[in-house]
Amino acid sequence: MVSYTQGIRENWQQFVLQLLTVFAVGLTIGSERNVVPILGRDVLGVESVLVIGSFVVSFGFVKALLNLYGGKWAETYGRKPILVAGWLVALPIPVVLIYAPNWWWVTIGNVLLGVNQGLAWSMSVNAKIDLAGGERRGLAVGLDEAFGYGGVAVGSWVTGIIAGQYGLRPAPFVFLVGVVLLGLLVAVFFVEETLPYAEAEAEAEADASNSDDDSEANLPFVAVLKRATWGDKTLFAAAQAGSVEKFVDALVWIAYPLYLTSSGLSVVEVGGVVGVYGGVWGVFQLYTGKLADDIGRRPPVVVGMFVAGAGVLATTFVSGYLPWMVTAGVTGVGMALLYPNLITVVGDAAHPTWRATGLGVYRMWRDAGYGFGAILIGLAADFVSVQMAFYVTAAAMFVSGGVALVWMRETHPEFGDYQSTGGIERDNLLIDD
């Protein structure tokens, strides 16, 4: 009989494979970060920031939808089939970007990228949570996001160098071909299914509770959607914070390359600034995920919202390659504090039987923030200035951080009183179920 014992050390081989998988997922999106907005402006002749941002809008809303249903499908079909499907969808992306005759082709390519990210990254983080178990959930998510956004940083840096040497296309997207093929091969031939670990965890928790009350187990999809969206103050606080923090990432994706190149930086230098943001975000999550296991989830989330907002605001107050690298690093520190720990909050609060669905709901609202943020950034830049896009993004982060400060309860079992599987307290409800 196969034993599904949780623990990072106990399952280190599969855990490492999942880290490599999410690194490849990060490389895929990072390959677009630095090059595509400049491609739109300088090669395809797009002048409107809102139109350039349309490729992020399409990416964000498609990824959000696939996050939602990917989590639901993972409960039924398992994690691995959804992961493989995500990589299959990514195969045409480099071809579309290489041969795109106009900006709307790029937008279509980013629809495929949204599907890839919504399926592949979602399944990778769910697999790590399955393998790690509750005691090291924060560390597992921190490692996942560290490797994922480390991949984003490396992808941005590498394609910036390639574009500087060989042009904006096709060379950067030839690199992307290799990344996608490698990710698909690892998913098909080496990754194993982790759904049985979640099922074993649910059985163990049911046995340990010695209770016949299983009202939190096997909630229907609509009930999980309501619970994770507006039915619970803590989960609502997490969802809105996740959505707003994506404004920052959309800003880096759309406005940073345009703002910094118009201020005199080269494509290679912009790749350095964006790479510092993603690299600091990625590396620091190696620590901030474990930090949340040691001190609780809520403090890093709240502090991170304000630090990231301050980094965005400071970018408009300085000038020059090195000062912009510093402000990008500050922004990355804030994102490292908040990002993995918002996921962990939801992972704590969800019953193992519907955790993947609950995380899918959270990730839906989080990645919809790409779309909402891109629209807000585009309107601010087109009707006022690119600097205004930085101001409104920072303001949104400060307001959202305040909501998290007021409404988010601590979900760590040792530091808070939020019950993750035994029902939610009445004073934590926004509305009655």
C-alpha positions as CSV (number, residue, x, y, z in Angstrom):
1,M,0.0,0.0,0.0
2,V,1.4,3.4,-1.0
3,S,1.9,5.8,2.0
4,Y,1.2,9.5,1.3
5,T,3.3,11.0,4.1
6,Q,3.5,14.8,3.9
7,G,6.7,16.8,4.5
8,I,9.2,18.6,2.3
9,R,12.0,16.4,3.4
10,E,10.0,13.2,2.9
11,N,9.0,14.2,-0.6
12,W,12.1,16.2,-1.6
13,Q,12.6,14.8,-5.1
14,Q,9.1,15.7,-6.3
15,F,9.3,19.0,-4.4
16,V,12.4,19.9,-6.3
17,L,10.8,18.9,-9.6
18,Q,7.9,21.2,-8.7
19,L,10.4,24.0,-8.0
20,L,12.0,23.6,-11.4
21,T,8.5,23.5,-12.9
22,V,7.5,26.9,-11.4
23,F,10.9,28.4,-12.3
24,A,10.1,27.5,-16.0
25,V,6.6,29.0,-15.6
26,G,8.3,32.2,-14.3
27,L,10.8,32.2,-17.2
28,T,7.8,32.0,-19.6
29,I,6.2,35.2,-18.3
30,G,9.5,36.9,-17.7
31,S,10.4,36.5,-21.4
32,E,7.7,39.0,-22.2
33,R,8.2,41.5,-19.3
34,N,10.9,43.6,-20.8
35,V,10.6,43.2,-24.5
36,V,6.9,43.2,-25.4
37,P,5.8,46.8,-24.4
38,I,8.8,48.2,-26.2
39,L,8.0,46.0,-29.2
40,G,4.5,47.5,-29.3
41,R,5.8,51.1,-29.2
42,D,8.9,50.9,-31.4
43,V,8.0,48.1,-33.9
44,L,4.3,47.9,-34.1
45,G,3.7,51.6,-33.7
46,V,1.3,51.6,-30.7
47,E,1.2,55.0,-29.0
48,S,-1.6,54.6,-26.4
49,V,-0.5,53.1,-23.0
50,L,-4.0,51.8,-22.6
51,V,-3.8,49.9,-25.9
52,I,-0.3,48.6,-25.0
53,G,-1.8,47.5,-21.6
54,S,-4.5,45.5,-23.5
55,F,-2.2,42.5,-23.6
56,V,-2.0,42.6,-19.8
57,V,-5.7,43.0,-19.5
58,S,-6.3,39.9,-21.7
59,F,-3.6,38.0,-19.8
60,G,-5.0,38.9,-16.4
61,F,-8.7,38.2,-16.9
62,V,-8.0,34.9,-18.8
63,K,-5.5,33.8,-16.1
64,A,-8.1,34.7,-13.4
65,L,-10.8,32.6,-15.0
66,L,-8.4,29.6,-15.5
67,N,-7.2,29.9,-11.8
68,L,-10.8,29.6,-10.7
69,Y,-11.7,26.6,-12.9
70,G,-8.2,25.1,-12.7
71,G,-8.6,24.7,-8.9
72,K,-12.0,23.1,-9.4
73,W,-10.7,20.7,-12.1
74,A,-7.8,19.8,-9.9
75,E,-10.1,18.4,-7.3
76,T,-11.7,16.1,-9.9
77,Y,-9.0,15.2,-12.3
78,G,-5.8,15.7,-10.3
79,R,-3.0,18.2,-10.4
80,K,-0.8,16.6,-13.1
81,P,-3.3,16.6,-16.1
82,I,-4.0,20.3,-15.5
83,L,-0.3,21.1,-15.4
84,V,0.4,19.2,-18.7
85,A,-2.6,21.0,-20.3
86,G,-1.1,24.4,-19.2
87,W,2.2,23.6,-21.0
88,L,0.5,22.3,-24.1
89,V,-1.4,25.6,-24.4
90,A,1.9,27.5,-24.2
91,L,3.4,25.9,-27.3
92,P,2.1,28.4,-29.9
93,I,3.0,31.5,-27.8
94,P,6.5,32.1,-29.2
95,V,5.4,31.6,-32.8
96,V,2.6,34.2,-32.3
97,L,5.0,36.8,-30.8
98,I,7.7,36.2,-33.5
99,Y,5.3,36.7,-36.5
100,A,2.7,39.1,-35.0
101,P,1.8,41.6,-37.7
102,N,0.0,43.9,-35.3
103,W,-0.6,44.5,-31.6
104,W,-3.8,42.5,-31.5
105,W,-1.9,39.3,-32.3
106,V,0.2,40.0,-29.3
107,T,-2.9,40.3,-27.2
108,I,-4.1,36.9,-28.5
109,G,-0.7,35.5,-27.6
110,N,-1.2,36.8,-24.1
111,V,-4.6,35.0,-23.9
112,L,-2.6,31.8,-24.3
113,L,-0.1,33.0,-21.8
114,G,-2.9,33.6,-19.3
115,V,-4.2,30.0,-19.8
116,N,-0.7,28.7,-19.3
117,Q,0.0,30.6,-16.2
118,G,-3.5,30.0,-14.7
119,L,-3.1,26.2,-15.1
120,A,0.6,25.6,-14.7
121,W,1.4,27.9,-11.8
122,S,-1.8,27.0,-10.0
123,M,-1.1,23.3,-10.1
124,S,2.6,23.8,-9.1
125,V,1.7,25.7,-5.9
126,N,-1.1,23.2,-5.1
127,A,1.3,20.3,-5.5
128,K,3.8,21.9,-3.1
129,I,1.1,22.5,-0.5
130,D,0.0,18.9,-0.9
131,L,3.5,17.6,-0.4
132,A,4.5,19.9,2.4
133,G,1.6,19.6,4.8
134,G,0.3,22.2,7.3
135,E,3.4,22.7,9.4
136,R,5.6,23.9,6.5
137,R,2.9,25.4,4.3
138,G,4.4,28.9,4.6
139,L,7.8,27.7,3.6
140,A,6.4,25.7,0.7
141,V,4.5,28.6,-0.7
142,G,7.6,30.9,-0.1
143,L,9.8,28.5,-2.0
144,D,7.2,28.3,-4.8
145,E,6.9,32.0,-5.3
146,A,10.7,32.5,-4.8
147,F,11.5,30.1,-7.7
148,G,8.6,31.4,-9.8
149,Y,9.5,35.0,-9.5
150,G,13.2,34.2,-9.7
151,G,12.3,32.8,-13.1
152,V,10.5,36.0,-14.0
153,A,13.6,38.0,-13.1
154,V,15.9,35.7,-15.0
155,G,13.6,35.7,-18.0
156,S,13.4,39.5,-18.0
157,W,17.2,39.9,-17.7
158,V,18.1,37.3,-20.3
159,T,15.6,38.5,-22.9
160,G,16.8,42.1,-22.3
161,I,20.4,41.1,-23.1
162,I,19.3,39.1,-26.1
163,A,17.1,41.9,-27.4
164,G,20.0,44.4,-26.9
165,Q,22.3,42.2,-29.0
166,Y,20.0,40.7,-31.6
167,G,16.9,42.9,-31.7
168,L,13.4,42.7,-30.2
169,R,12.5,39.7,-32.3
170,P,12.8,36.9,-33.1
171,A,15.8,36.1,-30.9
172,P,14.2,36.6,-27.4
173,F,11.3,34.4,-28.3
174,V,13.5,31.6,-29.6
175,F,14.7,31.4,-26.0
176,L,11.0,31.1,-24.9
177,V,10.6,28.1,-27.3
178,G,13.2,26.2,-25.3
179,V,11.6,27.1,-22.0
180,V,8.2,25.9,-23.0
181,L,9.5,22.6,-24.4
182,L,11.5,21.9,-21.3
183,G,8.5,22.6,-19.0
184,L,6.3,20.3,-21.0
185,L,8.8,17.4,-20.9
186,V,9.3,17.6,-17.2
187,A,5.5,17.8,-16.6
188,V,4.8,14.7,-18.8
189,F,7.6,12.4,-17.8
190,F,8.8,13.3,-14.3
191,V,6.1,15.0,-12.3
192,E,3.8,12.8,-10.2
193,E,0.2,13.3,-9.1
194,T,-0.1,14.8,-5.6
195,L,-3.9,14.8,-5.1
196,P,-3.7,11.7,-2.9
197,Y,-1.6,13.7,-0.4
198,A,-4.4,16.2,0.1
199,E,-7.0,13.4,0.4
200,A,-4.8,11.7,3.1
201,E,-4.5,15.0,4.9
202,A,-8.3,15.4,4.9
203,E,-8.7,11.9,6.3
204,A,-6.2,12.4,9.0
205,E,-7.8,15.7,10.1
206,A,-11.2,14.0,10.2
207,D,-9.8,11.2,12.4
208,A,-8.1,13.7,14.7
209,S,-11.2,15.9,15.2
210,N,-13.2,13.0,16.7
211,S,-16.3,14.8,15.5
212,D,-19.2,13.9,13.4
213,D,-19.4,17.5,12.2
214,D,-18.0,17.6,8.7
215,S,-19.8,20.8,7.6
216,E,-16.6,22.3,6.4
217,A,-15.6,19.3,4.2
218,N,-16.6,18.9,0.6
219,L,-18.3,22.3,0.2
220,P,-19.9,22.7,-3.2
221,F,-18.2,25.0,-5.7
222,V,-20.6,27.9,-5.3
223,A,-20.3,27.8,-1.5
224,V,-16.5,28.0,-1.8
225,L,-16.8,30.8,-4.2
226,K,-19.0,32.8,-1.8
227,R,-16.9,31.9,1.2
228,A,-13.6,32.9,-0.4
229,T,-14.9,36.1,-2.0
230,W,-17.2,37.9,0.4
231,G,-18.5,35.6,3.0
232,D,-15.6,35.9,5.4
233,K,-13.7,39.0,6.4
234,T,-10.3,37.4,6.4
235,L,-10.7,35.8,3.0
236,F,-12.2,39.0,1.6
237,A,-9.2,41.0,3.0
238,A,-6.9,38.5,1.3
239,A,-8.8,38.6,-2.0
240,Q,-8.9,42.4,-2.3
241,A,-5.2,42.7,-1.2
242,G,-4.2,40.1,-3.8
243,S,-6.1,41.9,-6.5
244,V,-4.6,45.3,-5.7
245,E,-1.0,44.1,-5.4
246,K,-1.3,43.0,-9.0
247,F,-1.6,46.7,-9.9
248,V,2.1,46.9,-9.0
249,D,3.1,44.0,-11.2
250,A,1.0,45.4,-14.1
251,L,2.7,48.7,-13.6
252,V,6.1,47.1,-13.8
253,W,5.0,45.1,-16.9
254,I,3.5,48.1,-18.8
255,A,4.8,51.4,-17.5
256,Y,8.3,50.7,-16.3
257,P,9.7,49.9,-19.7
258,L,8.0,52.9,-21.3
259,Y,8.8,55.3,-18.5
260,L,12.4,54.3,-18.1
261,T,13.3,54.2,-21.8
262,S,11.7,57.6,-22.3
263,S,13.9,58.8,-19.4
264,G,17.0,57.6,-21.1
265,L,17.7,54.0,-20.1
266,S,18.5,51.4,-22.7
267,V,16.5,48.1,-23.1
268,V,19.3,46.3,-21.4
269,E,19.2,48.7,-18.4
270,V,15.5,48.4,-18.2
271,G,15.9,44.7,-18.0
272,G,18.3,45.2,-15.1
273,V,15.8,47.3,-13.2
274,V,12.9,45.0,-13.8
275,G,15.2,42.1,-13.0
276,V,16.1,43.6,-9.7
277,Y,12.4,43.9,-8.8
278,G,11.7,40.3,-9.7
279,G,14.9,39.0,-8.3
280,V,14.5,40.6,-4.9
281,W,10.9,39.5,-4.8
282,G,11.9,36.0,-5.7
283,V,15.0,35.6,-3.4
284,F,13.4,37.3,-0.3
285,Q,10.4,34.8,-0.5
286,L,12.9,32.1,0.5
287,Y,12.8,33.9,3.9
288,T,9.4,35.6,4.1
289,G,7.5,32.3,3.6
290,K,9.3,30.8,6.6
291,L,8.9,34.1,8.5
292,A,5.2,33.6,8.3
293,D,5.6,30.2,9.9
294,D,7.5,31.8,12.7
295,I,5.6,35.0,13.5
296,G,2.2,34.6,11.7
297,R,0.8,35.5,8.3
298,R,-0.8,38.8,9.0
299,P,2.2,41.0,9.9
300,P,4.2,40.3,6.7
301,V,1.1,40.8,4.6
302,V,0.2,44.2,6.0
303,V,3.8,45.5,6.1
304,G,4.4,44.3,2.6
305,M,1.4,46.2,1.2
306,F,2.8,49.5,2.5
307,V,6.4,48.8,1.6
308,A,5.6,47.9,-2.0
309,G,3.4,51.0,-2.3
310,A,6.2,53.2,-1.0
311,G,8.7,51.7,-3.5
312,V,6.3,52.5,-6.4
313,L,5.9,56.1,-5.2
314,A,9.6,56.6,-4.6
315,T,10.3,55.6,-8.3
316,T,8.8,58.9,-9.4
317,F,11.0,60.9,-6.9
318,V,14.4,59.7,-8.1
319,S,16.2,59.6,-11.4
320,G,19.0,57.4,-12.8
321,Y,19.8,53.8,-13.3
322,L,21.1,53.0,-9.8
323,P,18.4,54.9,-7.9
324,W,15.7,53.2,-9.9
325,M,17.3,49.8,-9.1
326,V,17.1,50.7,-5.4
327,T,13.4,51.6,-5.6
328,A,12.7,48.5,-7.7
329,G,14.4,46.5,-4.9
330,V,12.2,48.2,-2.2
331,T,9.1,47.3,-4.2
332,G,10.4,43.8,-4.5
333,V,10.9,43.5,-0.8
334,G,7.3,44.6,-0.2
335,M,6.0,42.0,-2.7
336,A,8.1,39.3,-1.1
337,L,6.5,40.0,2.3
338,L,2.9,40.0,1.1
339,Y,2.7,37.7,-1.9
340,P,3.4,34.1,-0.5
341,N,1.7,34.9,2.7
342,L,-1.6,35.9,1.2
343,I,-1.7,32.5,-0.5
344,T,-0.8,30.9,2.9
345,V,-3.7,32.7,4.6
346,V,-6.1,31.1,2.1
347,G,-4.4,27.7,2.4
348,D,-4.8,27.9,6.2
349,A,-8.4,28.8,6.1
350,A,-9.5,26.2,3.5
351,H,-10.4,22.6,4.3
352,P,-8.1,20.1,2.5
353,T,-11.1,18.8,0.5
354,W,-11.7,22.2,-1.1
355,R,-8.3,23.9,-0.7
356,A,-7.4,23.8,-4.4
357,T,-10.8,25.3,-5.2
358,G,-10.4,27.9,-2.5
359,L,-7.0,28.9,-3.7
360,G,-8.4,29.0,-7.2
361,V,-11.0,31.5,-6.1
362,Y,-8.3,33.6,-4.4
363,R,-6.0,33.4,-7.4
364,M,-8.9,34.4,-9.7
365,W,-9.5,37.7,-7.8
366,R,-5.7,38.2,-7.4
367,D,-4.9,37.9,-11.1
368,A,-8.0,39.8,-12.2
369,G,-6.0,42.6,-10.6
370,Y,-3.7,42.5,-13.7
371,G,-6.7,43.5,-15.8
372,F,-8.2,46.1,-13.4
373,G,-4.7,47.5,-12.8
374,A,-3.8,47.6,-16.5
375,I,-7.0,49.6,-17.3
376,L,-6.4,52.0,-14.4
377,I,-2.7,52.5,-15.4
378,G,-3.6,53.0,-19.1
379,L,-6.2,55.6,-18.4
380,A,-4.0,57.5,-15.9
381,A,-1.1,57.5,-18.3
382,D,-3.2,58.5,-21.4
383,F,-5.3,61.2,-19.8
384,V,-2.7,62.6,-17.3
385,S,0.8,61.2,-17.4
386,V,2.8,58.1,-16.9
387,Q,3.8,59.4,-13.5
388,M,0.1,59.5,-12.5
389,A,0.0,55.8,-13.1
390,F,2.6,55.4,-10.4
391,Y,0.7,57.7,-8.0
392,V,-2.6,55.9,-8.4
393,T,-1.0,52.5,-8.0
394,A,0.8,53.5,-4.8
395,A,-2.5,55.0,-3.4
396,A,-4.4,51.8,-4.2
397,M,-1.7,49.8,-2.3
398,F,-2.0,52.0,0.8
399,V,-5.8,51.8,0.9
400,S,-5.8,48.1,0.4
401,G,-3.2,47.6,3.1
402,G,-5.5,49.5,5.5
403,V,-8.3,47.1,4.7
404,A,-6.1,44.2,5.4
405,L,-4.9,45.8,8.7
406,V,-8.5,46.2,9.9
407,W,-10.2,43.0,8.7
408,M,-7.6,40.3,8.3
409,R,-7.4,37.8,11.2
410,E,-4.3,35.8,11.9
411,T,-4.7,32.3,10.5
412,H,-1.6,30.6,11.8
413,P,-2.7,28.0,14.2
414,E,-0.2,29.0,16.9
415,F,-0.5,32.7,16.6
416,G,-4.2,33.3,15.9
417,D,-7.6,32.0,16.7
418,Y,-9.0,31.6,13.2
419,Q,-10.2,28.0,12.9
420,S,-9.1,26.6,9.5
421,T,-11.2,23.5,9.4
422,G,-13.7,23.5,12.2
423,G,-15.9,26.4,10.9
424,I,-15.5,30.1,10.9
425,E,-16.4,32.3,13.8
426,R,-19.6,34.4,13.5
427,D,-17.7,37.7,14.0
428,N,-15.5,36.9,11.0
429,L,-18.5,36.7,8.7
430,L,-19.3,39.6,6.3
431,I,-22.7,38.0,5.6
432,D,-24.4,34.9,6.9
433,D,-23.9,31.7,4.7
